[in-house]
Amino acid sequence: MSDSVRRLIGVLGGMGPMATIDFMAKVVALTPASCDQEHLPLIVHQVPQIPDRTRAIMAGSDAPLAPMLAGLRTLARAGAEFAVIPCNTAHHWYAQLSQLQQLPLLHIAEAVRQELIFRELHGKQVALMATRGTHLAGVYSGRLGPGFEPLLGGGQDVQQLVDVSIAAVKAGKLAQATHAAVEAADRLLSAGAEVLILGCTELPVALANTAIQSRCIDSTLALARLCVKEGMRHDTEARRLTLEH
């Protein structure tokens, strides 16, 4: 495998910084490799100054769009062949980002859909833990397929706990983040949910190494799995073209 070709992957990160690092670690862990050279190449635009996505959605603003476009164009100039955005809420602008720049973009909800199928979870009652912006924007609406439409999140009490957890991860307060996320997850499971979609990339950080993790679909892990699949998808064809030239 050491002489095989890997596609250069662009990562539009910084939303938030710890979630981006978690995503990169999962790409490395999922890549079948026995040495450095067999891993997937990543080029990362880690610029946390992109305006808050949820605040923008709640205000009806497109403030994050221009800096996200600039980041993707930077990745394209650096040679990335496709890109991913390890932030669920940012996918509110997925269509515009796809239309206004050249890099193909993977969609995090499609990655989650594939993860649900991979885990054979058809027919399970699914709940979505996410930012208010992701819920309001309908990032997951209609994208999971029959039998996978998520619950809306369990009401304001649960949403407040999710908000606290996400903010705590961004602030580096992981004990507080874990406590709030576990409480929110417990309430959703008690209300009848069988599977929890962690539809914010801070939540897998908050719930890492907890007992509740086995009941969750980690959107970061799902995106990393799809990223690895796409990064290696043209491996054989790319190698043939390289040898011909």
C-alpha positions as CSV (number, residue, x, y, z in Angstrom):
1,M,0.0,0.0,0.0
2,S,2.9,2.4,0.5
3,D,3.0,3.4,-3.2
4,S,-0.7,4.1,-3.4
5,V,-2.2,7.5,-4.0
6,R,-4.4,9.4,-1.5
7,R,-6.6,12.4,-2.3
8,L,-5.7,15.6,-0.6
9,I,-8.6,16.5,1.8
10,G,-9.4,20.0,2.8
11,V,-10.8,20.6,6.3
12,L,-12.7,23.9,7.0
13,G,-12.2,23.9,10.7
14,G,-12.2,26.2,13.7
15,M,-16.0,25.7,14.4
16,G,-14.9,24.9,17.1
17,P,-11.2,24.3,17.4
18,M,-11.4,21.2,19.7
19,A,-14.1,19.6,17.5
20,T,-11.8,20.0,14.5
21,I,-8.9,18.3,16.3
22,D,-11.3,15.5,17.4
23,F,-12.3,15.1,13.7
24,M,-8.7,14.9,12.5
25,A,-7.9,12.3,15.2
26,K,-10.8,10.2,14.0
27,V,-9.7,10.4,10.4
28,V,-6.3,9.1,11.4
29,A,-7.8,6.3,13.6
30,L,-10.1,5.1,10.8
31,T,-7.5,5.1,8.0
32,P,-6.1,1.7,7.2
33,A,-2.4,2.4,7.3
34,S,0.8,0.7,8.6
35,C,3.2,3.7,8.1
36,D,3.1,7.5,7.8
37,Q,3.0,7.4,4.0
38,E,-0.2,5.3,3.9
39,H,-2.3,7.9,5.8
40,L,-4.6,10.4,4.2
41,P,-3.2,13.9,3.5
42,L,-5.2,16.7,5.2
43,I,-4.8,20.4,4.8
44,V,-6.7,22.3,7.6
45,H,-8.0,25.8,7.7
46,Q,-8.3,26.3,11.4
47,V,-9.6,29.8,11.8
48,P,-12.0,30.1,14.8
49,Q,-12.9,33.8,14.0
50,I,-15.8,32.7,11.7
51,P,-19.0,34.3,13.2
52,D,-21.2,32.2,15.4
53,R,-23.3,30.0,13.2
54,T,-26.3,29.6,15.5
55,R,-26.5,33.3,16.3
56,A,-26.4,34.1,12.6
57,I,-29.2,31.7,11.8
58,M,-31.4,33.0,14.7
59,A,-30.8,36.5,13.5
60,G,-31.5,35.7,9.8
61,S,-27.9,36.7,9.0
62,D,-25.4,35.2,6.5
63,A,-22.4,36.6,8.4
64,P,-20.5,33.2,8.4
65,L,-20.8,32.7,4.7
66,A,-18.1,35.0,3.4
67,P,-15.3,33.8,5.8
68,M,-16.3,30.1,5.1
69,L,-16.1,30.8,1.4
70,A,-12.7,32.4,1.9
71,G,-11.5,29.4,3.8
72,L,-12.7,26.9,1.2
73,R,-11.0,28.9,-1.6
74,T,-7.8,28.9,0.4
75,L,-8.0,25.1,0.6
76,A,-8.7,24.9,-3.1
77,R,-5.6,27.0,-3.9
78,A,-3.6,24.7,-1.6
79,G,-4.6,21.7,-3.8
80,A,-7.4,20.1,-1.8
81,E,-9.5,17.8,-4.0
82,F,-12.6,17.9,-1.8
83,A,-13.5,19.4,1.5
84,V,-15.4,18.7,4.7
85,I,-16.8,21.0,7.4
86,P,-16.7,19.4,10.9
87,C,-19.5,21.7,12.1
88,N,-23.1,20.7,11.8
89,T,-24.6,24.1,12.0
90,A,-22.4,25.5,9.3
91,H,-24.2,23.1,6.9
92,H,-27.1,25.6,6.9
93,W,-25.0,27.3,4.1
94,Y,-24.1,24.0,2.4
95,A,-25.9,24.8,-0.9
96,Q,-24.4,28.2,-1.2
97,L,-20.9,27.0,-0.3
98,S,-21.2,24.3,-2.9
99,Q,-22.4,26.7,-5.6
100,L,-20.0,29.6,-4.9
101,Q,-16.7,27.7,-4.9
102,Q,-15.1,24.8,-6.8
103,L,-14.4,22.1,-4.1
104,P,-16.9,19.3,-3.8
105,L,-18.2,19.2,-0.2
106,L,-19.2,16.2,1.8
107,H,-22.4,16.7,3.8
108,I,-22.3,15.7,7.5
109,A,-26.0,14.6,7.5
110,E,-25.3,12.2,4.6
111,A,-22.4,10.9,6.7
112,V,-24.8,10.3,9.6
113,R,-27.3,8.6,7.3
114,Q,-24.6,6.2,6.2
115,E,-23.6,5.6,9.8
116,L,-27.1,4.7,10.8
117,I,-27.2,2.2,7.9
118,F,-23.7,0.9,8.9
119,R,-24.9,0.3,12.4
120,E,-28.1,-1.4,11.2
121,L,-30.4,1.0,13.2
122,H,-33.5,0.9,10.9
123,G,-36.7,1.2,12.9
124,K,-35.1,2.7,16.0
125,Q,-36.5,5.8,17.6
126,V,-33.9,8.5,16.9
127,A,-33.4,11.8,18.8
128,L,-31.2,14.7,17.6
129,M,-29.0,16.6,20.0
130,A,-27.8,19.7,18.3
131,T,-27.5,23.5,18.4
132,R,-30.6,25.6,18.2
133,G,-29.3,26.8,14.8
134,T,-29.1,23.3,13.5
135,H,-32.6,22.5,14.6
136,L,-34.0,25.8,13.2
137,A,-32.2,25.4,9.9
138,G,-33.4,21.8,9.4
139,V,-29.9,20.6,8.6
140,Y,-31.0,17.0,9.1
141,S,-34.6,17.4,7.8
142,G,-35.3,15.0,5.0
143,R,-31.7,13.8,4.8
144,L,-31.8,10.6,6.9
145,G,-34.3,8.6,4.8
146,P,-37.3,6.6,5.8
147,G,-37.4,5.5,9.4
148,F,-34.7,7.8,10.5
149,E,-36.3,11.2,10.9
150,P,-35.1,12.5,14.3
151,L,-37.1,13.8,17.2
152,L,-36.7,17.6,17.6
153,G,-34.6,17.3,20.7
154,G,-36.8,16.9,23.8
155,G,-38.0,20.4,24.6
156,Q,-36.4,23.5,26.1
157,D,-35.1,21.8,29.2
158,V,-33.1,19.4,27.2
159,Q,-32.0,22.0,24.7
160,Q,-30.7,24.2,27.5
161,L,-28.5,21.4,28.8
162,V,-27.2,20.8,25.2
163,D,-26.4,24.5,24.9
164,V,-24.5,24.5,28.2
165,S,-22.5,21.4,27.1
166,I,-21.6,22.8,23.7
167,A,-20.5,26.2,25.3
168,A,-18.5,24.4,28.0
169,V,-16.5,22.4,25.4
170,K,-15.7,25.6,23.5
171,A,-14.5,27.1,26.8
172,G,-12.4,24.0,27.7
173,K,-14.6,23.1,30.7
174,L,-14.9,19.4,29.9
175,A,-16.3,18.2,33.3
176,Q,-19.2,20.7,33.0
177,A,-19.7,19.8,29.4
178,T,-19.9,16.1,30.2
179,H,-22.3,16.6,33.1
180,A,-24.7,18.6,31.0
181,A,-24.5,16.3,28.0
182,V,-25.1,13.1,30.0
183,E,-28.1,14.7,31.7
184,A,-29.6,15.8,28.3
185,A,-29.0,12.3,26.9
186,D,-30.5,10.6,29.9
187,R,-33.7,12.7,29.6
188,L,-34.0,11.9,25.9
189,L,-33.5,8.2,26.5
190,S,-36.1,8.2,29.3
191,A,-38.5,9.9,26.9
192,G,-38.3,6.9,24.5
193,A,-35.3,7.6,22.3
194,E,-33.3,4.6,21.4
195,V,-30.5,6.3,19.4
196,L,-29.1,9.7,19.9
197,I,-27.6,11.6,17.0
198,L,-24.8,13.9,18.3
199,G,-25.5,16.6,15.8
200,C,-23.0,19.0,17.1
201,T,-19.3,18.2,16.9
202,E,-18.7,19.4,20.4
203,L,-21.0,16.8,21.8
204,P,-18.8,13.7,21.0
205,V,-16.0,15.5,22.9
206,A,-18.3,16.0,25.9
207,L,-19.5,12.4,25.9
208,A,-16.2,10.7,25.2
209,N,-15.5,7.7,27.4
210,T,-19.0,7.8,29.0
211,A,-21.4,4.9,29.2
212,I,-23.9,6.7,27.1
213,Q,-21.6,6.8,24.1
214,S,-22.7,3.4,22.9
215,R,-26.3,4.7,22.4
216,C,-25.0,7.6,20.2
217,I,-24.3,8.3,16.6
218,D,-21.2,10.5,16.6
219,S,-21.5,12.9,13.7
220,T,-17.8,13.6,13.8
221,L,-17.0,9.9,13.5
222,A,-19.5,9.5,10.7
223,L,-18.0,12.4,8.8
224,A,-14.5,11.0,9.4
225,R,-15.6,7.6,8.1
226,L,-17.1,9.1,4.9
227,C,-14.0,11.3,4.5
228,V,-11.7,8.2,4.6
229,K,-13.9,6.4,2.2
230,E,-13.8,9.4,-0.2
231,G,-10.1,10.0,0.3
232,M,-9.4,6.5,-0.8
233,R,-12.2,6.1,-3.3
234,H,-10.2,6.8,-6.5
235,D,-7.1,5.1,-5.1
236,T,-6.8,2.5,-7.9
237,E,-7.7,4.9,-10.7
238,A,-5.4,7.6,-9.4
239,R,-2.5,5.1,-9.2
240,R,-3.1,4.0,-12.8
241,L,-3.2,7.5,-14.1
242,T,0.0,8.3,-12.2
243,L,1.8,5.3,-13.7
244,E,0.6,6.2,-17.2
245,H,2.1,9.7,-16.9
